[in-house]
Amino acid sequence: MVARTDVADVLIVGGGTSGGVAARHLAEAGLRVVVLEQGYWPSESDFPGNKPEYELMVGKQWSGNPNVRGKPEDYPINVDDSVQPLYMFNGVGGSSVLFAACWSRALPSDFRVKTLDGVADDWPIGYEELLPFYEANDIDMGVSGLGGNPAYPPGAAPPLPPHPIHKTGRRMAEAMNKLGWHWWPGTTAIPSQDYRLQKQCVRYGICHMGCPHGAKASTHVTQFPVALNHGARVVTGA
């Protein structure tokens, strides 16, 4: 007979990006959470970005395509009819382990494409309803950026200051200024200074291979450790 203490309130299948966010907040709220993940915990020491052979490693064992990676926890995916390349990771943190950490929001107009553009359907919610959750997630994920972008309605600035703009970015900004085009410093889920469980970015420039420094906001860094501290369990190899 199973003891009542072994019974979870919530079972989450998949320890990826949304699974990590859900596990953290449900565990913080006092619920007993179990997460089943078919992959395993990634280790910063295994990521290829700071190794001389990183280009070879990202072409095989750290590819974003599970058909190429071919690890035991991967499974084949038919992309014959897809125009979009396959980019995913099976493990704790999911595809946030390999994402580039570009942290863009949908514009208010994106929620009303039927009304404004006559295509698809309008969302049943609007930007304003999502704004508190956008802002809360920025805090959880150590987002860096510059507040006040006039392309969006007013709201809170990201919790961390923006990263410096490099030469290429400055050149592009100067060109857009000449054309009279709007531009704004990029918002990223990468801390510009030490923040909670994340380290300050050291600008390896290899975010899509996994961050060997532990800076980028993968949920195996930002969410799951908090969930575990609140009693959640993560079962790997499930």
The 8 nearest C-alpha neighbors of each residue, nearest first, counted from 0:
[[1, 2, 3, 5, 6, 4, 7, 8],
 [2, 0, 3, 5, 6, 4, 7, 8],
 [3, 1, 4, 5, 0, 6, 7, 8],
 [2, 4, 5, 6, 1, 7, 0, 8],
 [3, 5, 2, 6, 7, 1, 31, 8],
 [6, 4, 3, 2, 7, 1, 31, 8],
 [7, 5, 3, 4, 8, 2, 1, 31],
 [8, 6, 31, 9, 32, 33, 5, 10],
 [7, 9, 31, 30, 32, 6, 10, 33],
 [8, 10, 32, 7, 31, 33, 11, 30],
 [9, 11, 33, 34, 32, 12, 7, 8],
 [12, 10, 34, 13, 33, 35, 9, 18],
 [11, 13, 35, 34, 10, 36, 14, 18],
 [14, 12, 36, 15, 35, 18, 11, 34],
 [15, 13, 18, 91, 36, 19, 92, 34],
 [93, 14, 16, 92, 18, 13, 91, 19],
 [15, 17, 19, 18, 92, 93, 218, 95],
 [18, 16, 20, 19, 15, 21, 14, 22],
 [19, 17, 14, 15, 21, 16, 20, 22],
 [18, 20, 22, 16, 17, 222, 21, 223],
 [19, 21, 17, 23, 18, 22, 222, 24],
 [20, 22, 18, 19, 24, 23, 25, 17],
 [23, 21, 19, 25, 20, 24, 226, 26],
 [22, 24, 226, 26, 20, 21, 25, 222],
 [23, 25, 27, 26, 21, 22, 28, 20],
 [24, 26, 28, 22, 27, 23, 30, 21],
 [27, 25, 30, 29, 28, 23, 24, 229],
 [26, 28, 24, 29, 25, 229, 23, 226],
 [27, 29, 25, 26, 30, 24, 23, 229],
 [30, 28, 26, 27, 31, 25, 229, 230],
 [29, 31, 26, 25, 28, 8, 32, 9],
 [32, 30, 7, 8, 231, 26, 9, 29],
 [31, 33, 231, 9, 7, 30, 10, 8],
 [32, 34, 232, 10, 231, 233, 11, 7],
 [35, 33, 11, 233, 10, 12, 234, 232],
 [34, 36, 12, 234, 13, 237, 233, 11],
 [37, 35, 13, 235, 14, 237, 38, 234],
 [38, 36, 237, 236, 235, 72, 90, 35],
 [39, 37, 90, 89, 236, 72, 36, 235],
 [38, 40, 90, 235, 91, 236, 41, 37],
 [39, 41, 91, 90, 42, 38, 235, 219],
 [42, 40, 39, 43, 91, 90, 45, 219],
 [41, 43, 44, 45, 40, 46, 211, 209],
 [44, 42, 211, 45, 46, 213, 41, 210],
 [43, 45, 42, 46, 211, 47, 212, 41],
 [46, 44, 43, 42, 47, 41, 211, 209],
 [45, 47, 43, 211, 209, 44, 48, 208],
 [48, 46, 53, 50, 49, 45, 56, 208],
 [47, 49, 53, 205, 50, 46, 208, 211],
 [50, 48, 47, 211, 51, 53, 203, 46],
 [49, 51, 53, 47, 52, 48, 46, 54],
 [52, 50, 53, 49, 54, 48, 47, 55],
 [51, 53, 50, 55, 54, 56, 47, 48],
 [54, 52, 47, 56, 50, 55, 48, 51],
 [55, 53, 57, 56, 52, 58, 47, 51],
 [54, 56, 58, 53, 52, 57, 59, 60],
 [57, 55, 53, 58, 59, 54, 60, 61],
 [58, 56, 61, 62, 54, 59, 55, 53],
 [59, 57, 55, 56, 62, 54, 61, 60],
 [58, 60, 62, 68, 56, 57, 61, 67],
 [59, 61, 68, 56, 62, 57, 58, 69],
 [62, 60, 57, 59, 56, 63, 68, 58],
 [61, 63, 57, 59, 64, 58, 68, 60],
 [62, 64, 86, 87, 88, 65, 61, 85],
 [63, 65, 62, 86, 85, 66, 67, 68],
 [66, 64, 68, 67, 73, 69, 63, 74],
 [67, 65, 75, 64, 69, 68, 76, 74],
 [68, 66, 65, 64, 69, 59, 62, 60],
 [69, 67, 65, 60, 59, 62, 70, 66],
 [68, 70, 67, 66, 65, 73, 71, 74],
 [69, 71, 73, 72, 68, 65, 60, 74],
 [72, 70, 73, 69, 74, 38, 68, 37],
 [71, 73, 38, 70, 37, 89, 74, 236],
 [74, 72, 70, 71, 65, 69, 89, 75],
 [73, 75, 76, 65, 72, 66, 69, 71],
 [76, 74, 66, 65, 77, 73, 69, 67],
 [75, 77, 78, 74, 66, 65, 85, 64],
 [78, 76, 79, 75, 80, 81, 66, 85],
 [77, 79, 81, 80, 76, 85, 84, 82],
 [80, 78, 81, 77, 82, 76, 83, 84],
 [81, 79, 78, 82, 77, 83, 84, 76],
 [80, 82, 78, 83, 79, 84, 77, 85],
 [81, 83, 84, 80, 78, 79, 85, 77],
 [82, 84, 81, 85, 78, 86, 80, 79],
 [85, 83, 86, 82, 81, 78, 64, 63],
 [86, 84, 64, 83, 87, 63, 78, 65],
 [85, 87, 63, 64, 84, 88, 94, 65],
 [88, 86, 94, 63, 64, 85, 89, 65],
 [87, 89, 94, 93, 90, 63, 97, 96],
 [90, 88, 38, 93, 73, 72, 87, 37],
 [89, 91, 38, 39, 93, 92, 40, 88],
 [92, 90, 14, 40, 93, 15, 219, 39],
 [91, 93, 15, 219, 218, 96, 16, 95],
 [15, 94, 92, 88, 90, 95, 89, 91],
 [93, 95, 88, 87, 96, 97, 98, 92],
 [94, 96, 217, 98, 97, 93, 92, 16],
 [95, 97, 217, 94, 209, 92, 93, 98],
 [98, 96, 207, 209, 208, 95, 94, 99],
 [99, 97, 95, 207, 100, 96, 94, 206],
 [98, 100, 207, 206, 101, 97, 205, 95],
 [101, 99, 188, 187, 98, 102, 189, 215],
 [102, 100, 187, 99, 103, 186, 188, 185],
 [103, 101, 187, 186, 100, 188, 104, 142],
 [104, 102, 101, 186, 105, 187, 185, 106],
 [105, 103, 106, 102, 133, 107, 151, 126],
 [104, 106, 109, 107, 103, 126, 110, 108],
 [105, 107, 109, 108, 104, 151, 126, 110],
 [106, 108, 126, 109, 110, 105, 125, 151],
 [107, 109, 106, 110, 111, 112, 115, 105],
 [110, 108, 106, 107, 111, 112, 105, 121],
 [109, 111, 122, 108, 121, 107, 125, 112],
 [112, 110, 121, 108, 114, 109, 113, 115],
 [111, 113, 116, 115, 114, 121, 109, 118],
 [114, 112, 117, 118, 120, 121, 116, 111],
 [115, 113, 111, 112, 117, 116, 121, 120],
 [114, 116, 112, 113, 111, 117, 108, 118],
 [117, 115, 112, 113, 118, 114, 111, 119],
 [116, 118, 113, 114, 115, 112, 119, 120],
 [117, 119, 113, 116, 112, 120, 114, 115],
 [120, 118, 113, 112, 117, 121, 116, 111],
 [121, 119, 113, 112, 118, 122, 111, 114],
 [120, 122, 111, 113, 112, 110, 123, 114],
 [121, 123, 110, 124, 111, 120, 125, 112],
 [122, 124, 121, 125, 110, 120, 111, 128],
 [125, 123, 122, 128, 126, 110, 129, 127],
 [124, 126, 127, 128, 110, 129, 107, 122],
 [125, 127, 107, 129, 128, 130, 110, 124],
 [126, 128, 130, 125, 129, 107, 131, 124],
 [129, 127, 126, 125, 130, 124, 131, 132],
 [128, 130, 126, 132, 127, 131, 133, 125],
 [129, 131, 133, 127, 132, 128, 126, 134],
 [132, 130, 134, 133, 129, 135, 128, 127],
 [133, 131, 135, 134, 129, 130, 136, 128],
 [134, 132, 130, 136, 131, 135, 129, 137],
 [133, 135, 137, 131, 132, 136, 130, 138],
 [136, 134, 132, 138, 137, 133, 131, 139],
 [135, 137, 139, 133, 138, 134, 132, 140],
 [138, 136, 134, 142, 140, 135, 139, 141],
 [137, 139, 135, 136, 141, 140, 158, 142],
 [138, 140, 136, 137, 141, 135, 221, 222],
 [139, 141, 137, 216, 138, 142, 136, 188],
 [142, 140, 190, 138, 188, 139, 137, 189],
 [141, 143, 188, 137, 187, 140, 189, 157],
 [144, 142, 159, 161, 160, 187, 190, 186],
 [143, 145, 161, 186, 160, 157, 159, 185],
 [144, 146, 161, 160, 156, 157, 184, 147],
 [147, 145, 156, 148, 157, 144, 155, 154],
 [146, 148, 149, 145, 153, 156, 154, 151],
 [147, 149, 150, 146, 151, 183, 145, 153],
 [150, 148, 151, 147, 152, 153, 181, 183],
 [151, 149, 148, 152, 106, 181, 147, 183],
 [152, 150, 149, 148, 153, 106, 107, 147],
 [151, 153, 154, 149, 150, 107, 148, 127],
 [154, 152, 151, 147, 155, 149, 148, 146],
 [153, 155, 152, 156, 147, 130, 146, 134],
 [154, 156, 157, 134, 146, 153, 147, 158],
 [155, 157, 146, 158, 145, 154, 147, 144],
 [156, 158, 144, 159, 143, 142, 137, 146],
 [159, 157, 138, 142, 156, 143, 141, 160],
 [158, 160, 143, 157, 142, 144, 191, 161],
 [161, 159, 143, 144, 145, 191, 162, 158],
 [162, 160, 144, 143, 145, 163, 159, 191],
 [161, 163, 191, 164, 160, 143, 144, 185],
 [164, 162, 165, 161, 184, 191, 160, 168],
 [163, 165, 168, 169, 162, 166, 184, 167],
 [166, 164, 168, 167, 169, 163, 170, 162],
 [167, 165, 169, 168, 170, 164, 171, 163],
 [168, 166, 170, 169, 165, 171, 164, 172],
 [167, 169, 171, 165, 170, 166, 164, 172],
 [170, 168, 172, 166, 171, 167, 173, 165],
 [169, 171, 167, 173, 168, 172, 166, 174],
 [170, 172, 168, 174, 169, 173, 175, 167],
 [173, 171, 169, 175, 174, 170, 168, 176],
 [172, 174, 176, 170, 171, 175, 169, 177],
 [173, 175, 171, 177, 172, 176, 170, 178],
 [176, 174, 178, 180, 172, 177, 173, 179],
 [175, 177, 179, 173, 174, 178, 180, 172],
 [178, 176, 174, 175, 179, 173, 180, 172],
 [179, 177, 175, 176, 180, 174, 173, 181],
 [178, 180, 176, 177, 175, 181, 174, 182],
 [181, 179, 175, 178, 176, 182, 177, 174],
 [180, 182, 179, 183, 175, 176, 150, 178],
 [183, 181, 180, 172, 184, 175, 176, 148],
 [182, 184, 185, 148, 181, 145, 172, 186],
 [185, 183, 186, 145, 144, 182, 161, 164],
 [184, 186, 183, 187, 144, 101, 161, 102],
 [187, 185, 144, 102, 143, 101, 184, 103],
 [188, 186, 102, 101, 189, 100, 143, 142],
 [187, 189, 142, 100, 216, 141, 102, 140],
 [188, 190, 215, 187, 142, 216, 214, 143],
 [191, 189, 192, 199, 141, 143, 200, 142],
 [190, 192, 199, 162, 200, 143, 160, 159],
 [193, 191, 199, 190, 194, 198, 200, 159],
 [194, 192, 199, 198, 197, 190, 195, 191],
 [195, 193, 197, 196, 192, 198, 141, 190],
 [194, 196, 197, 193, 198, 141, 221, 139],
 [197, 195, 194, 221, 220, 198, 193, 213],
 [198, 196, 214, 194, 195, 213, 193, 199],
 [197, 199, 193, 214, 213, 194, 200, 196],
 [198, 200, 192, 193, 190, 191, 214, 201],
 [199, 201, 214, 202, 191, 190, 198, 189],
 [200, 202, 203, 199, 212, 214, 204, 198],
 [203, 201, 204, 200, 205, 206, 199, 212],
 [202, 204, 205, 201, 48, 49, 206, 200],
 [203, 205, 202, 206, 48, 201, 207, 210],
 [204, 206, 203, 207, 48, 208, 210, 209],
 [207, 205, 99, 208, 209, 210, 204, 97],
 [206, 208, 97, 99, 98, 205, 209, 96],
 [209, 207, 97, 206, 205, 48, 47, 210],
 [210, 208, 97, 96, 206, 207, 46, 211],
 [209, 211, 212, 213, 206, 215, 214, 43],
 [212, 210, 43, 46, 213, 44, 209, 48],
 [213, 211, 210, 214, 43, 198, 200, 201],
 [212, 214, 210, 211, 198, 197, 215, 43],
 [213, 215, 198, 197, 200, 212, 199, 189],
 [214, 216, 189, 217, 210, 213, 188, 100],
 [217, 215, 140, 188, 189, 221, 218, 220],
 [216, 218, 95, 96, 219, 220, 92, 215],
 [217, 219, 92, 222, 221, 220, 19, 16],
 [218, 220, 92, 223, 217, 91, 221, 222],
 [221, 219, 218, 217, 222, 216, 224, 223],
 [220, 222, 218, 216, 219, 140, 217, 196],
 [223, 221, 218, 19, 225, 23, 224, 20],
 [222, 224, 226, 219, 225, 19, 227, 218],
 [225, 223, 227, 226, 222, 228, 220, 221],
 [226, 224, 228, 223, 227, 222, 23, 229],
 [225, 227, 23, 223, 229, 231, 224, 228],
 [228, 226, 231, 230, 224, 229, 225, 223],
 [229, 227, 225, 226, 230, 224, 231, 223],
 [230, 228, 226, 227, 26, 27, 231, 225],
 [229, 231, 227, 228, 232, 226, 26, 31],
 [230, 232, 227, 32, 226, 33, 229, 26],
 [233, 231, 33, 34, 227, 32, 234, 230],
 [232, 234, 34, 33, 35, 235, 231, 36],
 [233, 235, 35, 34, 36, 237, 232, 236],
 [236, 234, 36, 39, 237, 37, 38, 233],
 [235, 237, 37, 38, 39, 36, 234, 72],
 [236, 37, 235, 36, 35, 234, 38, 39]]
